[in-house]
Structures are given as C-alpha cells and as structure tokens.
Amino acid sequence: MNKWTKAVLAVAISASSLSVSAEPTELDRVVTVVNEGVVLSSDINNLKKTVALNAKADTLPPQDVLEQQILDQLIIEELQLQEAQRMGIRIDDSRLEQAIAGVAKDKNLSVDALRSQLKQNGITWADYREQIRREMTIGEVRNIQVRRRISILPQEVESLAAELNAQNLEKVEYHLKHIQLRVDEDADKSQRDGTLAKANALVTELKHGKSFAALALANSKGPKALDGGDWGWMRLEEMPTIFADQIGNKGKGAIIGPFRSGVGYHILKIDDVKGLQSVAVTEVKARHILIKPSIIVSDEGAKRQLNQMIEQIKNGDKTFAELAQLYSADPGSAVKGGDLGWQTTDLYVPEFKDKVDNLPEGQISEPFKTVHGWHIVEVEDRRQADRTDAAMQNRAYRILLNRKFNEEAQAWLQELRAGAYVEQVGNLDDNS
C-alpha cells in the first residue's frame, strides 16, 4: 500500500491549510486547463510540499524546475481521471472500504485506529477516502487501457520459458535508480547530440559522487523523477525491457548508460542487489461464484443474490457446486461447480488474490467486488508443490506481461498527453 503514502501526506498538508485566520487569503487560481478539467495552484502547492517532505533539502532542484515536474505529473493524473470518467470507471464504497482495510492491516491497525490516527494528524476521513479513491481510479483505468494493447503469443511464452529453464535464472532483486532525458522523435541531430552530451555529463557527475536523487529531480523526465529516480526493488521480470537488457552481470554501485530508447536517453544505477528465488510455491484449490452487475442487476442486487446463496449453502438447501453451475457468470469454472483448480494466487486479480490468501480453508467469504464483478469464494485446500515446469511457464508469462505493460503504459500516457488540450493560464512563479 506504499503507493498511497504520498496521497495521505498531501491530504495532511491540504487539511493544515484550512486553519482559520483573520488575514485575507488569496483565492485558489487555475494554473492550467486540461481538456474540460483544470490544475489549480493549490494542487501544485500541496504536491510541492509533499515532495519536500519526502526528499532531503539538498536534493531538491530549483523551484521553477520542481514546479514544472509537478505540473507535468498533475496534468497526466488529470488526463487519466478524465479517461476513467469517460469509461464510467468509479471505485464504489465497497471496494474503497476493502482497500482502506488493507491499508490499516499493513499498518497493524484496526480501521477505527487508523481513523483516529488520521484525525490526530489533521486529516479528515472524507479527504482521506477521496485521495485513496483517486489513486485506485487512476490505477484501474491505466490497467484496463494498457492491457488492451498487449498481445502475448503462446510461442513467446514457450520460448522464454525454455530460455529460463536453460539458464536456471536466479531471481535476483535490484534496487534501481533511473534518469531519463527526453528526445522528441522529430528532434534533429544537433538536439540529439546535445541531449547525449548532457547525459554523459550527468554520468560523470554521478561517478564523482553527486547525489543521484538531486540529479534526477533536476533533470529527469522519467516516471519516477519526483521520487529522485528511485524505482525501488525490482526483479528482472518486473523491469522494462530496456532496463533488463542493460543489467547483465553488473553488481551493486554500477552506473549504466547513457543508452538510447524511443523516448530519449537513460542512465541507471544499481543501488543494491539481494536475494534468490525458491522454486517452491504454495498452491491453493479454490472455487467461486461470480455475479456480474448489469442494467438489470445492480451492485446491491448482486450482493443480495450472493448472500442468499451463502444462506442456502449453510442451511444445506443447495451445495456450492450446484449454485455455481446454476448462477455463476464465469463459464470456465461454472461447469465445474465453480472449481478454479490448483493455482498460485499471483495469477488472480489483486482483490481476489488478497481474499484467497487470507481466507481460512473451508470458509466461504462475504461477497466482494473485483473488476470482473461480485464474487464469493471458498478455499478448499492448500499445498506446497515443486512446480518447476509450470512455474517457469507462469514466470515467463509474467515477465512478458510486465515488460510489455511498462512499455505500453508509457506509450499510452504519451498518446493521452499528445491528444489533450492543455493550456497554461497561470504563472507558476506565483506558487513560489
């Protein structure tokens, strides 16, 4: 749940700014028009303060550079939220409560204790909920739109699985940092050469001990620029292909680049290396019933149907398998009484995975929602298994999916930005 940490900080800053004062205050200003939406000066100020809280003072770039980085990010977020609205995507209260319960669990708190903690820090529960809803909405629209662009052929999976088996690839984790210097596709040779010279100069500074975070904040146009270029811990299969191809046998402290891609020049630093993967996996045998909301069946109607099914099962009127065959909207499992077979849970969507991972054997869950609809699920058994061949197949698929997802996500965001009407109507200097 770390992805929501900054959203929470932003809410805290926003809440602290609402204190009553006798002094006259300037009304919020529109800084940039983004299609039918806007970016406000308060949005920029809140995120600027959040970045400052998460970064060391000596790593922050000049104000004008930082504010432009922040504005770029807010524009992209606004475009994704508009796309979600166009597609009718909205995180309902049920899914929101599940996510918040997950945040509380990660912090070893109850939801009530989390709420009290937020209140002590001046964060209203309503503001906190809407920040989490915003992050979830952006994640869902990106996931849907990018997955539509991805095609993975069986031959690709077979080829990569064979390669992984032959190499017996160790699942090493790398802590990566990244700087991206953008070069437009229509840039002339002098512009490309100038950007390459700048990239080489940055590499020289890094080799002489200059802070990577400071250089990334001041210069990078990459997706993690506001985090000081920090991508965190990643396995090879989780990296964009352009990263994985450059790692090779390089170890801790290696500075890699500059190297070229379709969007510009890149510099990587391997901050640390750790870990190896075990081939042992936990398999879960589960079964579920899926009800899909429609113009006829509302969310509440789907939940009600599933709760009635739970009562029928508990009362012995019907079995789980009988109800799945009669009513489940998942045709693949319905004919088998809802049986999903033995699977590792990382193949499931996040909400379903979380439910299966935490459900005791023999217990039927309460109704819960995923991108597919409303479910109830029962975990029938768990086992430890050595599934080297099957695991390699699954791993090969995940590698291809993650690589293509990262690449297509960047392409989709660029297309979204290129097709948008964006006009700056305010002066960023006024936010200083």
C-alpha positions as CSV (number, residue, x, y, z in Angstrom):
1,M,0.0,0.0,0.0
2,N,3.0,2.3,-0.2
3,K,1.7,3.9,-3.3
4,W,-0.9,5.7,-1.2
5,T,1.6,7.2,1.3
6,K,2.1,10.4,-0.7
7,A,-1.6,10.9,-1.2
8,V,-2.1,10.7,2.5
9,L,0.7,13.3,3.1
10,A,-1.0,15.6,0.5
11,V,-4.3,15.3,2.4
12,A,-2.5,16.3,5.6
13,I,-1.0,19.3,4.0
14,S,-4.3,20.4,2.5
15,A,-6.1,19.9,5.8
16,S,-3.5,22.0,7.7
17,S,-4.0,24.9,5.2
18,L,-7.7,25.2,6.3
19,S,-6.9,26.8,9.7
20,V,-8.9,29.9,10.4
21,S,-7.0,33.2,10.1
22,A,-8.1,36.8,10.2
23,E,-5.6,37.6,7.4
24,P,-7.1,37.9,3.9
25,T,-6.2,35.0,1.8
26,E,-5.8,34.7,-2.0
27,L,-8.4,32.7,-3.7
28,D,-7.3,29.5,-5.5
29,R,-6.2,30.0,-9.1
30,V,-6.4,28.0,-12.2
31,V,-2.9,27.3,-13.5
32,T,-3.5,25.0,-16.4
33,V,-6.6,24.0,-18.4
34,V,-6.5,20.2,-19.2
35,N,-9.4,19.4,-21.6
36,E,-12.5,20.1,-19.5
37,G,-10.5,20.0,-16.3
38,V,-8.1,22.2,-14.5
39,V,-4.9,22.1,-12.4
40,L,-5.1,24.6,-9.5
41,S,-2.4,26.4,-7.7
42,S,-3.3,24.6,-4.5
43,D,-2.8,21.3,-6.3
44,I,0.8,22.3,-7.2
45,N,1.5,23.8,-3.7
46,N,0.2,20.6,-1.9
47,L,2.3,18.3,-4.1
48,K,5.3,20.5,-3.8
49,K,5.2,20.4,0.0
50,T,4.7,16.6,-0.2
51,V,7.8,16.2,-2.3
52,A,9.7,18.4,0.0
53,L,8.6,16.2,3.0
54,N,9.8,13.0,1.1
55,A,13.1,14.4,-0.1
56,K,16.2,15.8,1.5
57,A,16.5,19.5,1.2
58,D,19.8,19.3,-0.7
59,T,18.3,17.0,-3.3
60,L,15.6,19.4,-4.4
61,P,16.1,21.3,-7.7
62,P,15.4,25.0,-8.2
63,Q,11.8,25.9,-7.6
64,D,10.9,26.5,-11.3
65,V,12.2,23.1,-12.3
66,L,10.4,21.3,-9.4
67,E,7.1,23.1,-10.1
68,Q,7.3,22.1,-13.8
69,Q,7.9,18.5,-12.9
70,I,4.9,18.6,-10.5
71,L,2.7,20.3,-13.1
72,D,3.6,17.6,-15.7
73,Q,2.6,14.9,-13.2
74,L,-0.7,16.6,-12.3
75,I,-1.6,17.0,-15.9
76,I,-1.1,13.3,-16.6
77,E,-3.1,12.4,-13.5
78,E,-5.9,14.7,-14.6
79,L,-6.0,13.1,-18.0
80,Q,-6.2,9.6,-16.6
81,L,-9.0,10.7,-14.3
82,Q,-10.9,12.1,-17.3
83,E,-10.3,8.9,-19.2
84,A,-11.8,7.0,-16.2
85,Q,-14.8,9.2,-16.2
86,R,-15.3,8.7,-19.9
87,M,-15.2,4.9,-19.4
88,G,-17.6,5.1,-16.5
89,I,-15.0,3.8,-14.0
90,R,-15.7,4.6,-10.4
91,I,-14.4,3.0,-7.3
92,D,-17.5,2.2,-5.3
93,D,-17.7,2.4,-1.5
94,S,-17.4,-1.4,-1.0
95,R,-14.1,-1.6,-2.9
96,L,-12.9,1.5,-1.2
97,E,-13.5,0.1,2.2
98,Q,-11.7,-3.1,1.3
99,A,-8.7,-1.0,0.2
100,I,-8.7,1.0,3.4
101,A,-9.0,-2.1,5.4
102,G,-5.9,-3.3,3.6
103,V,-4.0,-0.1,4.5
104,A,-5.0,-0.5,8.1
105,K,-3.8,-4.1,8.1
106,D,-0.5,-3.1,6.6
107,K,0.0,-0.7,9.5
108,N,-1.1,-3.3,12.1
109,L,-4.1,-1.1,13.0
110,S,-7.8,-1.5,13.0
111,V,-9.8,0.8,10.7
112,D,-11.0,2.7,13.7
113,A,-7.5,3.1,15.0
114,L,-6.4,4.3,11.5
115,R,-9.2,6.8,11.5
116,S,-8.1,8.2,14.9
117,Q,-4.5,8.4,13.8
118,L,-5.5,10.4,10.8
119,K,-7.6,12.7,12.9
120,Q,-4.7,13.4,15.2
121,N,-2.7,14.5,12.2
122,G,-5.4,16.8,11.0
123,I,-6.7,14.6,8.2
124,T,-10.4,14.3,7.7
125,W,-11.8,10.9,7.0
126,A,-13.7,12.2,3.9
127,D,-10.5,13.7,2.4
128,Y,-8.5,10.5,3.1
129,R,-11.2,8.3,1.4
130,E,-11.3,10.5,-1.7
131,Q,-7.5,10.5,-2.0
132,I,-7.4,6.7,-1.9
133,R,-10.3,6.6,-4.4
134,R,-8.4,8.8,-6.8
135,E,-5.3,6.6,-6.7
136,M,-7.4,3.5,-7.2
137,T,-9.2,5.0,-10.1
138,I,-6.0,6.0,-11.9
139,G,-4.6,2.6,-11.3
140,E,-7.7,0.8,-12.7
141,V,-8.0,2.9,-15.9
142,R,-4.3,2.5,-16.6
143,N,-4.6,-1.2,-16.1
144,I,-7.6,-1.6,-18.4
145,Q,-6.3,0.6,-21.2
146,V,-2.8,-0.8,-21.2
147,R,-3.8,-4.5,-21.1
148,R,-6.0,-3.9,-24.2
149,R,-2.8,-3.0,-26.1
150,I,-0.9,-6.1,-25.0
151,S,-0.8,-9.4,-27.0
152,I,1.2,-12.3,-25.8
153,L,1.5,-15.3,-28.1
154,P,1.9,-18.9,-26.8
155,Q,5.1,-19.2,-28.8
156,E,6.6,-16.2,-26.9
157,V,5.8,-17.9,-23.6
158,E,7.3,-21.2,-24.7
159,S,10.4,-19.6,-26.0
160,L,11.1,-17.6,-22.9
161,A,10.2,-20.4,-20.5
162,A,12.7,-22.7,-22.4
163,E,15.4,-19.9,-22.1
164,L,14.7,-19.5,-18.4
165,N,14.9,-23.3,-17.8
166,A,18.2,-23.5,-19.7
167,Q,19.8,-20.6,-17.8
168,N,18.3,-21.6,-14.4
169,L,17.9,-17.8,-13.9
170,E,18.4,-16.7,-10.4
171,K,15.7,-14.4,-9.1
172,V,17.9,-11.6,-8.0
173,E,16.4,-8.3,-6.9
174,Y,17.9,-5.0,-7.9
175,H,17.4,-1.6,-6.3
176,L,17.4,0.6,-9.3
177,K,17.6,4.4,-9.9
178,H,16.9,6.0,-13.2
179,I,17.3,9.3,-15.1
180,Q,15.5,9.8,-18.4
181,L,16.4,12.7,-20.7
182,R,13.7,13.1,-23.3
183,V,14.3,13.5,-27.0
184,D,11.3,14.1,-29.3
185,E,11.0,11.8,-32.3
186,D,11.3,14.7,-34.7
187,A,14.4,16.2,-33.0
188,D,17.3,17.0,-35.3
189,K,20.9,15.7,-35.0
190,S,22.1,18.7,-33.0
191,Q,19.3,18.3,-30.5
192,R,20.0,14.6,-30.1
193,D,23.8,15.2,-29.8
194,G,23.1,17.9,-27.2
195,T,21.0,15.6,-25.1
196,L,23.6,12.9,-25.3
197,A,26.3,15.3,-24.2
198,K,24.2,16.3,-21.2
199,A,23.6,12.6,-20.3
200,N,27.3,11.9,-20.4
201,A,27.9,14.9,-18.2
202,L,25.4,13.6,-15.7
203,V,27.2,10.2,-15.7
204,T,30.5,12.0,-14.9
205,E,28.9,13.8,-12.0
206,L,27.5,10.6,-10.7
207,K,30.9,8.9,-10.8
208,H,32.3,11.8,-8.9
209,G,29.8,11.3,-6.1
210,K,27.0,13.7,-7.0
211,S,23.6,12.7,-5.4
212,F,21.6,10.6,-7.9
213,A,18.3,11.9,-6.3
214,A,19.3,15.5,-6.8
215,L,20.2,15.0,-10.5
216,A,17.1,13.0,-11.1
217,L,14.8,15.7,-9.5
218,A,16.5,18.4,-11.5
219,N,16.9,16.7,-14.9
220,S,14.9,13.5,-15.3
221,K,11.6,13.3,-17.3
222,G,11.1,9.7,-16.3
223,P,8.1,8.3,-14.4
224,K,9.9,8.3,-11.0
225,A,11.5,11.8,-11.3
226,L,9.7,13.2,-8.3
227,D,10.9,10.2,-6.3
228,G,14.6,11.0,-7.1
229,G,14.5,8.5,-9.9
230,D,14.1,5.6,-7.4
231,W,12.3,2.6,-8.8
232,G,12.8,0.6,-5.6
233,W,13.5,-3.2,-5.6
234,M,12.7,-5.0,-8.8
235,R,13.4,-8.4,-10.3
236,L,14.5,-8.7,-13.9
237,E,11.0,-9.7,-15.0
238,E,9.5,-6.6,-13.4
239,M,11.7,-4.2,-15.2
240,P,11.0,-2.5,-18.5
241,T,12.9,-4.4,-21.2
242,I,15.3,-1.6,-21.8
243,F,16.4,-1.9,-18.2
244,A,16.6,-5.7,-18.1
245,D,18.7,-5.7,-21.3
246,Q,21.3,-3.5,-19.7
247,I,21.7,-5.2,-16.3
248,G,23.8,-8.2,-17.5
249,N,26.2,-9.3,-14.7
250,K,26.7,-5.8,-13.3
251,G,26.6,-5.5,-9.5
252,K,26.0,-3.1,-6.7
253,G,27.0,0.5,-7.4
254,A,27.2,0.1,-11.2
255,I,26.2,3.2,-13.2
256,I,24.9,2.1,-16.6
257,G,24.5,4.4,-19.6
258,P,23.6,6.6,-21.2
259,F,21.7,4.3,-23.6
260,R,19.0,5.2,-26.1
261,S,15.4,4.2,-26.4
262,G,12.5,5.6,-28.4
263,V,11.8,8.3,-25.8
264,G,15.4,9.5,-25.2
265,Y,18.5,8.7,-23.2
266,H,18.6,6.7,-20.0
267,I,21.0,6.4,-17.1
268,L,20.7,3.6,-14.5
269,K,22.3,3.0,-11.2
270,I,22.2,-0.4,-9.3
271,D,22.0,0.9,-5.8
272,D,22.0,-2.6,-4.2
273,V,21.4,-6.3,-5.1
274,K,19.9,-9.0,-3.0
275,G,18.1,-12.3,-2.8
276,L,17.4,-15.5,-4.7
277,Q,14.0,-17.1,-5.5
278,S,13.0,-20.5,-4.3
279,V,11.2,-22.8,-6.7
280,A,8.8,-24.0,-4.0
281,V,5.3,-22.5,-4.4
282,T,2.1,-22.5,-2.4
283,E,-0.9,-23.7,-4.5
284,V,-4.5,-23.1,-3.5
285,K,-7.5,-25.0,-4.5
286,A,-10.5,-22.6,-4.5
287,R,-13.9,-22.3,-6.0
288,H,-16.1,-19.2,-6.6
289,I,-19.4,-17.9,-7.9
290,L,-19.4,-14.8,-10.0
291,I,-22.4,-12.4,-10.5
292,K,-21.9,-9.6,-12.9
293,P,-23.8,-6.3,-12.4
294,S,-25.8,-5.1,-15.4
295,I,-28.6,-2.8,-16.3
296,I,-30.9,-5.4,-14.7
297,V,-28.7,-6.5,-11.7
298,S,-27.3,-3.6,-9.6
299,D,-24.3,-3.9,-7.3
300,E,-26.7,-4.2,-4.3
301,G,-28.7,-6.8,-6.2
302,A,-25.6,-8.9,-6.9
303,K,-24.5,-8.8,-3.3
304,R,-28.0,-9.8,-2.2
305,Q,-28.1,-12.8,-4.5
306,L,-24.7,-13.9,-3.2
307,N,-25.7,-13.5,0.4
308,Q,-28.8,-15.6,-0.3
309,M,-26.6,-18.3,-1.8
310,I,-24.4,-18.3,1.3
311,E,-27.5,-18.9,3.4
312,Q,-28.7,-21.7,1.1
313,I,-25.3,-23.4,1.5
314,K,-25.2,-23.0,5.2
315,N,-28.8,-24.3,5.6
316,G,-28.0,-27.3,3.4
317,D,-30.6,-26.4,0.8
318,K,-28.0,-26.3,-2.1
319,T,-24.4,-27.1,-2.4
320,F,-21.7,-24.6,-3.5
321,A,-21.2,-26.6,-6.7
322,E,-24.9,-26.7,-7.6
323,L,-25.3,-22.9,-7.2
324,A,-22.1,-22.2,-9.2
325,Q,-23.4,-24.4,-12.1
326,L,-26.8,-22.6,-12.0
327,Y,-25.8,-19.0,-11.5
328,S,-22.1,-18.3,-11.9
329,A,-21.2,-15.9,-14.7
330,D,-17.7,-17.4,-15.1
331,P,-18.4,-20.1,-17.8
332,G,-15.0,-21.8,-17.4
333,S,-15.4,-22.6,-13.7
334,A,-19.3,-22.8,-13.6
335,V,-19.4,-26.1,-15.4
336,K,-17.0,-27.5,-12.8
337,G,-19.1,-26.3,-9.9
338,G,-17.0,-23.1,-9.5
339,D,-13.7,-25.0,-9.2
340,L,-10.7,-22.9,-10.2
341,G,-8.3,-25.9,-9.7
342,W,-4.9,-25.7,-8.1
343,Q,-3.3,-22.3,-8.7
344,T,-0.8,-19.9,-7.3
345,T,-2.7,-16.8,-6.2
346,D,-0.5,-14.4,-8.1
347,L,-2.5,-15.3,-11.2
348,Y,-5.6,-13.7,-9.7
349,V,-6.6,-10.0,-9.8
350,P,-5.4,-8.2,-6.6
351,E,-8.7,-8.1,-4.8
352,F,-9.4,-11.8,-5.5
353,K,-5.8,-12.7,-4.6
354,D,-6.0,-10.9,-1.3
355,K,-9.3,-12.6,-0.4
356,V,-8.0,-16.1,-1.2
357,D,-4.6,-15.5,0.6
358,N,-6.4,-14.6,3.8
359,L,-9.4,-16.9,3.8
360,P,-9.3,-20.0,6.1
361,E,-9.8,-23.3,4.5
362,G,-13.4,-24.4,4.4
363,Q,-14.8,-20.9,4.9
364,I,-17.0,-19.0,2.4
365,S,-16.1,-15.4,2.0
366,E,-18.5,-12.5,2.2
367,P,-19.4,-11.0,-1.2
368,F,-16.6,-8.8,-2.6
369,K,-16.1,-7.0,-5.9
370,T,-13.3,-7.1,-8.5
371,V,-13.0,-5.8,-12.0
372,H,-14.9,-8.9,-13.1
373,G,-18.0,-8.4,-10.9
374,W,-19.2,-9.7,-7.4
375,H,-17.8,-13.0,-6.0
376,I,-18.0,-15.4,-3.2
377,V,-15.0,-17.7,-2.8
378,E,-14.2,-20.8,-0.8
379,V,-10.6,-22.1,-0.2
380,E,-10.9,-25.9,-0.2
381,D,-7.2,-26.7,0.4
382,R,-3.6,-25.5,0.2
383,R,-0.4,-27.4,-0.5
384,Q,3.3,-26.8,-1.1
385,A,4.4,-28.0,-4.5
386,D,7.5,-28.2,-6.7
387,R,6.2,-27.0,-10.0
388,T,9.4,-26.2,-11.8
389,D,8.0,-26.6,-15.3
390,A,4.6,-25.0,-14.6
391,A,6.2,-22.2,-12.5
392,M,8.6,-21.4,-15.4
393,Q,5.6,-21.1,-17.8
394,N,3.8,-18.8,-15.4
395,R,7.0,-16.8,-14.8
396,A,7.7,-16.5,-18.5
397,Y,4.1,-15.1,-19.0
398,R,4.6,-12.6,-16.1
399,I,7.9,-11.5,-17.5
400,L,6.4,-10.8,-20.9
401,L,3.3,-9.1,-19.4
402,N,5.2,-6.9,-17.0
403,R,7.7,-5.8,-19.7
404,K,5.0,-5.1,-22.2
405,F,2.9,-3.4,-19.7
406,N,5.6,-0.9,-18.6
407,E,6.4,-0.2,-22.3
408,E,2.8,0.2,-23.4
409,A,1.9,2.2,-20.3
410,Q,4.5,4.8,-21.3
411,A,3.2,4.8,-24.9
412,W,-0.4,5.2,-23.7
413,L,0.4,8.1,-21.4
414,Q,2.3,9.8,-24.2
415,E,-0.6,9.4,-26.6
416,L,-3.0,10.6,-24.0
417,R,-0.9,13.7,-23.4
418,A,-0.4,14.3,-27.1
419,G,-4.1,14.2,-27.8
420,A,-5.1,16.6,-25.0
421,Y,-5.9,20.2,-25.0
422,V,-3.5,21.7,-22.4
423,E,-3.2,25.5,-21.9
424,Q,-1.2,27.1,-19.1
425,V,-3.2,30.2,-18.0
426,G,-1.4,30.9,-14.7
427,N,2.1,31.7,-13.8
428,L,4.0,29.0,-11.9
429,D,6.2,31.7,-10.3
430,D,3.2,32.8,-8.2
431,N,3.4,29.4,-6.3
432,S,6.9,30.0,-5.1
